[in-house]
Amino acid sequence: MATYPILPEPLPLALPDGWTVPASFAPAADLAWRTAEAKVRALVERHPDRFPLYTQGGAWAVDAEAWTNWCEGFLGGQLWMLADHTGEAWFRERAEHYSRLVEHRKDDRAVHDLGFVFWSTWRRWYEATGDPARDDVVVYAGRTAASRFVERGRYLPSFLAPDSLFIDVMMNVGIVFHAARRTGDPDLARIAHEHCLTTRRVLIRGDGSASHEGIFDLADGRFLRQTTQQGYADDGSWARGQAWALYGFGTAYRHSGDRRFLDTARACADFYIERTGDRLVPPNDWEEPDPPRRYESSAAAAAAGGLWQLAGLEQNSARARGYADYAVRILTRLCEGDFLAHDDPAWEGVLKHASYHEAKGLGVDESVMWGDYWFLDAIAAVDAFARPGD
């Protein structure tokens, strides 16, 4: 009989003995914090209680087409990080307020992104206070996410249709693992594990690349084909999806201890590094010949966080150092003037040269809310290691 282990606590991150963050990171991180503080404060003051996804010409587009409603947690998440970093009551008050604004989403069964919405807000609120009532909201949202499970195919479907599986869901399944831990519900543990195993089987290719979407036959649960919504082609390699994969499978390993998930995270990370190399920031899809835009910075921001996590989980010291080095190199690159909008007061986002949905023409070569969030989240993680107690 299959077992679906959940660790009593997520595995802690431990970087190799003797490894240190390069001295060049600290001034870059300071610049990132100052930029985020100014840009987020201005956004909240200019557009109170709004949740823009992307900019248009550098200005946050508050009523633009969303495609799907998946980003409402990322602004609150940035407010929580800035509250922690600055100690300012202004950020803390607004972090709580923007978290309350999304609480009603805990019942939302129309999307696959409740992990994005609640782990970035209510989980941070719990971590800041220790108040179990805050975590109860996260667990509730985790149960809602799990309720969408398609038994015949053994996966959590995308928002598009019941027969559609997105690689993005790997970044949200952690909330189901967490709910399983908190409640002791074995069915939640089963759902989380089976989703990860199905995704590993049908979306991760032999070379470690990730497909964006898989299509199933709802009648019998058979996997039919790989396709894409946001990459260049069905057999392409969408860079942000690759970042979701390497990050999400690492998180699944942290919750479960299942080394198959660690192996998959490694394979996805190695593919990202091999294909991106010294450029550090990928295009939207590596397979697109002569891409019209050289960079997709939100993919790089998410990859940096996933690689940093993987460095802390990896027991092979050489591998761990390689992942940590590459993560810091990405972040340092993103802090340079062509990406970080620190010297451009008219640009309202934090990171330039991100893209939401190239095929639909949404938020292309702009700032995107999740890119700013994952960038700051990775900066915070590395900064906490480099300068503990600051």
C-alpha positions in Angstrom: 0.0 0.0 0.0 1.4 3.4 -0.9 2.5 5.7 1.8 2.6 9.5 1.7 5.0 10.8 4.3 4.8 14.3 5.7 7.8 15.5 7.8 7.0 16.9 11.2 8.5 20.2 10.1 9.9 21.3 6.7 13.5 20.5 6.3 15.8 23.4 7.3 18.2 24.9 4.9 21.9 24.5 5.6 24.5 25.9 3.3 27.9 24.2 3.1 30.4 24.8 5.9 32.8 27.6 4.9 30.7 29.0 2.0 30.1 32.7 2.2 28.1 35.3 0.3 30.4 37.5 -1.9 31.1 40.9 -0.4 29.6 42.5 -3.6 26.1 41.2 -2.6 25.5 43.5 0.4 25.5 46.8 -1.4 23.4 45.3 -4.2 20.9 44.0 -1.6 20.8 47.4 0.1 20.0 49.0 -3.2 17.2 46.4 -3.9 15.7 47.1 -0.5 15.7 50.9 -1.0 14.2 50.5 -4.4 11.4 48.1 -3.3 10.6 50.4 -0.3 10.1 53.4 -2.5 8.2 51.6 -5.3 5.9 49.7 -3.1 5.1 52.7 -0.9 4.3 54.7 -4.0 2.1 52.0 -5.4 0.0 51.7 -2.3 -0.4 55.4 -1.9 -1.2 55.9 -5.6 -3.6 52.9 -5.9 -4.9 52.0 -2.5 -6.5 48.5 -2.2 -5.7 47.6 -5.8 -3.8 44.6 -7.0 -2.2 45.3 -10.4 -0.4 42.4 -12.1 1.9 44.2 -14.5 2.9 47.6 -15.7 2.2 49.3 -19.1 5.0 51.6 -20.1 6.4 51.3 -16.6 3.1 52.4 -14.9 1.1 49.9 -12.9 -2.0 49.0 -14.9 -4.8 48.6 -12.3 -7.6 47.6 -14.7 -5.7 45.7 -17.3 -6.6 42.2 -18.5 -5.6 39.6 -15.9 -6.2 36.3 -17.8 -6.6 34.7 -14.3 -6.7 36.1 -10.8 -3.6 34.7 -9.2 -1.4 37.5 -8.0 -3.3 39.2 -5.1 -1.0 37.9 -2.5 2.3 39.3 -3.9 1.7 42.9 -3.0 0.8 42.0 0.6 3.9 39.7 0.7 6.2 42.5 -0.3 4.6 44.7 2.4 5.3 41.9 5.0 8.9 41.7 3.9 9.4 45.5 4.0 7.7 45.6 7.4 10.2 43.1 8.7 13.2 44.8 7.0 12.4 48.4 8.0 10.5 47.9 11.3 8.1 50.6 10.1 4.6 50.5 11.4 3.4 52.0 8.1 4.4 48.8 6.2 3.2 46.5 9.0 -0.3 48.1 9.1 -0.7 47.8 5.4 0.7 44.3 5.3 -2.1 43.3 7.7 -4.7 45.3 5.7 -3.7 43.8 2.3 -3.8 40.3 3.9 -7.3 40.9 5.1 -8.3 42.0 1.6 -7.6 38.6 0.2 -9.0 36.4 3.0 -12.2 35.8 1.1 -10.2 34.0 -1.5 -9.7 31.0 0.8 -12.9 29.6 -0.7 -11.9 30.2 -4.3 -12.0 26.9 -6.2 -11.7 28.6 -9.6 -7.9 29.0 -9.5 -4.9 26.8 -8.9 -2.9 29.6 -7.1 -4.1 29.7 -3.5 -0.5 28.9 -2.4 0.7 32.1 -4.1 -2.2 34.1 -2.5 -2.0 32.8 1.1 1.6 31.7 1.7 2.8 35.1 0.8 0.4 36.9 3.1 -1.3 34.9 5.9 1.6 32.6 6.4 3.9 35.5 6.8 1.4 37.0 9.2 1.6 33.8 11.3 5.4 33.8 11.2 5.4 37.4 12.4 3.1 36.7 15.3 2.9 33.0 16.1 -0.9 33.5 16.2 -2.4 30.1 15.1 -5.6 31.8 13.9 -3.5 33.3 11.1 -2.2 29.9 10.1 -5.7 28.5 10.3 -6.6 30.6 7.3 -3.6 29.1 5.4 -4.8 25.6 6.3 -8.3 26.4 5.2 -7.0 27.6 1.8 -4.9 24.4 1.5 -8.0 22.3 1.9 -9.8 24.4 -0.7 -6.8 23.9 -3.1 -6.9 20.1 -2.5 -10.6 19.9 -3.1 -9.9 20.5 -6.8 -8.0 17.2 -7.2 -8.9 15.1 -10.3 -8.9 11.5 -9.0 -8.7 9.8 -12.4 -5.6 11.6 -13.5 -4.2 12.2 -10.0 -3.4 15.9 -10.4 -4.5 19.4 -9.3 -5.9 21.0 -12.5 -5.1 24.4 -13.8 -7.7 27.2 -13.8 -8.3 26.7 -17.5 -10.1 23.4 -17.5 -10.3 20.1 -15.5 -8.2 18.3 -18.2 -5.3 20.8 -17.9 -2.3 20.5 -15.6 0.2 23.4 -15.3 3.7 23.3 -14.0 2.8 26.4 -12.1 0.8 24.3 -9.6 4.1 23.0 -8.2 4.5 26.4 -6.6 1.1 26.0 -4.9 1.1 22.4 -3.8 3.2 23.3 -0.7 0.0 24.7 0.9 -1.6 21.3 0.6 1.5 19.6 2.2 1.2 22.2 5.0 -2.5 21.6 5.5 -1.7 17.8 5.7 0.9 18.4 8.4 -1.3 20.7 10.4 -4.4 18.6 10.3 -3.0 15.1 10.1 -5.4 14.3 7.3 -3.9 11.4 5.2 -6.0 12.3 2.2 -4.4 15.7 2.0 -1.0 14.1 2.1 -2.0 11.7 -0.6 -3.2 14.5 -2.9 0.0 16.5 -2.4 2.2 13.5 -3.2 0.2 12.2 -6.1 0.1 15.6 -7.8 3.9 15.9 -7.5 4.4 12.4 -8.8 2.0 13.0 -11.8 3.7 16.3 -12.6 7.1 14.7 -12.5 6.0 11.9 -14.8 4.2 13.9 -17.4 5.7 17.4 -17.5 9.4 16.8 -16.7 11.4 15.6 -19.7 14.5 13.4 -19.7 16.8 16.4 -20.0 15.3 18.1 -17.0 13.3 20.6 -19.0 9.7 21.3 -18.0 6.6 21.5 -20.2 4.2 24.2 -19.3 0.9 22.2 -19.6 -0.3 18.6 -19.8 -3.7 17.5 -21.2 -5.5 14.5 -19.9 -8.5 12.4 -21.0 -11.1 13.0 -18.3 -12.9 9.8 -19.1 -10.1 7.5 -18.0 -7.4 9.8 -16.6 -4.9 9.0 -19.4 -2.2 11.6 -20.1 -2.5 12.7 -23.7 0.1 15.3 -24.6 2.3 18.2 -23.5 1.4 21.7 -24.7 2.0 25.3 -23.6 0.1 28.5 -23.0 3.0 30.8 -22.4 6.0 29.2 -24.1 7.2 29.4 -27.7 6.0 26.0 -28.7 4.5 22.8 -27.3 8.0 21.2 -27.2 9.7 24.4 -26.0 11.2 25.3 -22.7 9.3 28.2 -21.0 11.8 29.8 -18.6 9.4 30.8 -15.9 7.9 27.3 -15.9 11.4 25.9 -15.5 11.8 28.2 -12.4 8.5 27.0 -11.0 9.6 23.4 -11.5 13.0 23.7 -9.8 11.6 25.7 -6.9 8.4 23.7 -6.5 10.0 20.2 -6.5 12.5 21.5 -3.9 9.7 22.6 -1.7 7.9 19.3 -2.1 11.1 17.6 -0.9 11.3 19.9 2.1 7.8 18.9 3.1 8.0 15.2 2.4 11.6 14.0 2.4 10.9 12.1 -0.8 14.2 12.1 -2.6 12.5 11.7 -6.0 11.4 15.3 -5.7 14.9 16.4 -4.8 16.3 14.5 -7.8 13.7 16.3 -10.0 14.6 19.7 -8.6 18.2 19.0 -9.3 17.5 18.0 -12.9 15.4 21.1 -13.5 18.0 23.4 -11.9 20.8 21.9 -13.9 18.8 22.5 -17.1 18.2 26.1 -16.1 21.9 26.7 -15.4 23.1 24.9 -18.5 20.8 26.8 -20.8 21.2 30.3 -19.3 24.9 30.2 -18.4 26.7 33.5 -17.8 23.7 35.5 -19.1 22.0 34.6 -15.8 18.7 36.0 -17.0 16.9 33.8 -19.6 14.6 34.8 -22.5 10.9 33.8 -22.2 11.6 30.4 -23.9 15.1 29.0 -24.7 13.8 27.3 -27.8 12.6 30.4 -29.5 15.0 31.3 -32.3 16.2 34.9 -32.2 13.7 35.9 -29.4 12.6 39.5 -29.8 13.2 40.2 -26.1 16.4 39.0 -24.6 15.2 38.7 -21.0 12.4 37.5 -18.7 13.5 38.8 -15.4 10.7 37.3 -13.3 11.9 33.8 -14.4 15.3 34.7 -13.1 14.0 36.1 -9.8 12.0 32.9 -9.1 14.9 30.7 -10.2 17.2 32.5 -7.8 15.0 31.7 -4.9 14.6 28.1 -6.0 18.3 27.6 -6.4 19.0 29.2 -3.0 16.6 26.7 -1.5 18.1 23.8 -3.3 21.6 24.9 -2.2 20.4 24.6 1.4 18.9 21.1 0.8 21.7 19.6 -1.3 24.0 17.3 0.7 26.7 17.3 -2.0 28.9 20.2 -1.0 30.1 21.0 -4.6 26.6 20.9 -6.0 25.3 23.1 -3.1 28.0 25.7 -3.6 27.3 25.7 -7.3 23.6 26.4 -6.7 24.3 29.0 -4.1 26.9 30.8 -6.2 24.5 30.9 -9.2 21.6 32.2 -7.2 23.7 35.1 -5.8 25.0 35.8 -9.3 21.4 36.1 -10.6 20.4 38.4 -7.8 23.5 40.6 -8.2 22.8 40.9 -11.9 19.2 41.8 -11.3 20.4 44.6 -9.0 22.2 46.3 -11.9 20.8 49.4 -13.5 19.3 47.8 -16.6 17.0 45.7 -14.5 16.6 47.4 -11.1 14.6 50.6 -11.6 16.4 52.4 -8.7 17.4 55.4 -10.8 14.2 55.7 -12.9 11.6 57.5 -10.7 9.0 57.3 -13.5 9.2 53.5 -13.6 6.7 52.2 -11.0 7.8 48.6 -10.7 11.0 47.2 -9.1 12.4 44.9 -11.8 12.3 45.8 -15.5 12.3 43.4 -18.4 9.8 40.9 -17.2 7.0 39.4 -19.2 3.6 38.0 -18.2 2.0 36.4 -21.3 3.8 37.0 -24.6 1.3 35.2 -26.7 -1.5 37.4 -25.4 0.6 40.5 -25.4 0.1 41.0 -21.6 2.8 42.7 -19.6 5.5 42.2 -22.1 9.0 43.6 -21.2 7.5 45.3 -18.2 7.5 44.9 -14.4 5.3 42.1 -13.0 4.1 41.8 -9.5 5.3 38.2 -8.9 8.7 39.1 -10.3 9.1 41.9 -7.8 7.9 39.6 -5.0 10.2 36.6 -5.8 13.1 39.0 -6.3 12.7 40.6 -2.9 12.0 37.2 -1.3 15.3 35.8 -2.6 17.2 39.0 -1.6 15.7 38.6 1.9 16.8 34.9 2.1 20.4 35.5 1.0 20.6 38.7 3.1 19.5 36.8 6.3 22.3 34.3 5.7 24.9 36.9 4.9 24.0 39.4 7.6 22.2 37.5 10.4 20.7 39.7 13.0 20.9 42.9 11.0 
